[in-house]
Amino acid sequence: VIWVIVGTIAPVAIGLFEALLVWTGKRGSLIFRTLFFLPFVLPLVVVGLVWQWIYHPLYGIVNKALEGVGLGEFARGWLADPQTALYAVLIAAIWGASGFCFLILHASLQNVDMSTVEASMIDGANWFQRAWNVIIPQIAPQLTMVTTVTLIGGFAVFDIIYVMTGGGPGHASEVLATYTYKTAFQQNEAGYGSALAMLITALSFVSAVLFVRLRERQR
């Protein structure tokens, strides 16, 4: 539940914010477009390996940064601590998924009617008001599609968790897909594993349909 909710909302929100930042095409936006697009190019397995190094208890950037600002007491083995393992992997997954969200939403922004944006500027609307009341309603179908795809991926996520923690320590970062894999292939309970796989499919389908219908009603 934590993974599906946070792992759906966060990358979509980050991707939308990044797309709005570089949408105007001002100087230097090409560099930022490249940086924001980078997570989409990298496979999630590579993303997991990179973030494993970032979280390394001795040489990782996170602990080194904490020690550099005098917060060394907060340094820890992020992937080995049951209290932080799930959220540490989730942060890596959010970064990895934000590239896809940015790509689709940035492309959809190219079709926004600029006359309405300019009219809102003349009326005194600030950046947030223009984004929320003028721009986002015009890209609502694409936003719904991106959210739906990300939502489905949240139920079926496996690779990045398996690479970074394998669902551990213990079951601290266990999700349905990793539990299904262990049940079917490590415990040799193929029937139960198949049932879990069908459960993932059903949850993904029902959640996606309900979300799309809710969005269509709101529109």
Solvent accessible surface area in square Angstrom, and as a share of the most:
residue,aa,sasa,rsa
1,V,141,0.81
2,I,74,0.37
3,W,14,0.05
4,V,21,0.12
5,I,93,0.47
6,V,60,0.35
7,G,10,0.10
8,T,10,0.06
9,I,112,0.57
10,A,23,0.18
11,P,0,0.00
12,V,14,0.08
13,A,54,0.41
14,I,72,0.36
15,G,0,0.00
16,L,23,0.11
17,F,103,0.43
18,E,23,0.10
19,A,0,0.00
20,L,12,0.06
21,L,87,0.43
22,V,5,0.03
23,W,39,0.14
24,T,89,0.51
25,G,47,0.46
26,K,149,0.63
27,R,247,0.90
28,G,31,0.30
29,S,12,0.08
30,L,120,0.60
31,I,115,0.59
32,F,105,0.44
33,R,69,0.25
34,T,81,0.47
35,L,99,0.49
36,F,39,0.16
37,F,66,0.28
38,L,76,0.38
39,P,4,0.03
40,F,93,0.39
41,V,87,0.50
42,L,53,0.26
43,P,80,0.51
44,L,62,0.31
45,V,67,0.38
46,V,57,0.33
47,V,0,0.00
48,G,0,0.00
49,L,96,0.48
50,V,65,0.37
51,W,39,0.14
52,Q,61,0.27
53,W,137,0.48
54,I,29,0.15
55,Y,12,0.05
56,H,62,0.28
57,P,75,0.47
58,L,117,0.58
59,Y,142,0.54
60,G,0,0.00
61,I,92,0.47
62,V,40,0.23
63,N,3,0.02
64,K,107,0.45
65,A,56,0.44
66,L,36,0.18
67,E,94,0.42
68,G,68,0.65
69,V,108,0.62
70,G,56,0.54
71,L,75,0.37
72,G,32,0.31
73,E,128,0.57
74,F,102,0.42
75,A,30,0.23
76,R,88,0.32
77,G,24,0.23
78,W,48,0.17
79,L,31,0.15
80,A,74,0.58
81,D,33,0.17
82,P,84,0.53
83,Q,143,0.64
84,T,22,0.13
85,A,0,0.00
86,L,25,0.13
87,Y,110,0.42
88,A,5,0.04
89,V,0,0.00
90,L,6,0.03
91,I,94,0.47
92,A,0,0.00
93,A,13,0.10
94,I,20,0.10
95,W,84,0.30
96,G,7,0.07
97,A,32,0.25
98,S,3,0.02
99,G,0,0.00
100,F,53,0.22
101,C,1,0.00
102,F,6,0.03
103,L,63,0.31
104,I,42,0.21
105,L,0,0.00
106,H,34,0.15
107,A,57,0.44
108,S,7,0.04
109,L,1,0.00
110,Q,106,0.47
111,N,129,0.66
112,V,10,0.06
113,D,67,0.35
114,M,93,0.41
115,S,67,0.43
116,T,58,0.33
117,V,6,0.04
118,E,92,0.41
119,A,51,0.39
120,S,14,0.09
121,M,106,0.47
122,I,148,0.75
123,D,122,0.63
124,G,61,0.58
125,A,24,0.18
126,N,83,0.42
127,W,108,0.38
128,F,130,0.54
129,Q,81,0.36
130,R,44,0.16
131,A,6,0.05
132,W,157,0.55
133,N,95,0.49
134,V,28,0.16
135,I,9,0.05
136,I,27,0.13
137,P,72,0.46
138,Q,68,0.30
139,I,2,0.01
140,A,6,0.05
141,P,60,0.38
142,Q,62,0.28
143,L,25,0.12
144,T,11,0.06
145,M,82,0.37
146,V,0,0.00
147,T,20,0.11
148,T,18,0.11
149,V,69,0.39
150,T,15,0.09
151,L,21,0.10
152,I,69,0.35
153,G,38,0.36
154,G,8,0.08
155,F,29,0.12
156,A,53,0.41
157,V,16,0.09
158,F,60,0.25
159,D,53,0.27
160,I,0,0.00
161,I,0,0.00
162,Y,92,0.35
163,V,39,0.22
164,M,10,0.04
165,T,30,0.17
166,G,19,0.18
167,G,0,0.00
168,G,11,0.11
169,P,42,0.26
170,G,62,0.60
171,H,138,0.62
172,A,31,0.24
173,S,0,0.00
174,E,37,0.17
175,V,26,0.15
176,L,55,0.28
177,A,13,0.10
178,T,1,0.00
179,Y,76,0.29
180,T,18,0.10
181,Y,65,0.25
182,K,38,0.16
183,T,1,0.00
184,A,19,0.15
185,F,145,0.60
186,Q,106,0.47
187,Q,105,0.47
188,N,126,0.65
189,E,81,0.36
190,A,68,0.53
191,G,57,0.54
192,Y,102,0.39
193,G,3,0.02
194,S,65,0.42
195,A,57,0.44
196,L,14,0.07
197,A,44,0.34
198,M,131,0.59
199,L,78,0.39
200,I,19,0.10
201,T,80,0.47
202,A,51,0.39
203,L,64,0.32
204,S,11,0.07
205,F,138,0.57
206,V,77,0.44
207,S,28,0.18
208,A,11,0.08
209,V,50,0.29
210,L,112,0.56
211,F,51,0.21
212,V,53,0.31
213,R,157,0.57
214,L,96,0.48
215,R,52,0.19
216,E,91,0.41
217,R,203,0.74
218,Q,118,0.52
219,R,154,0.56
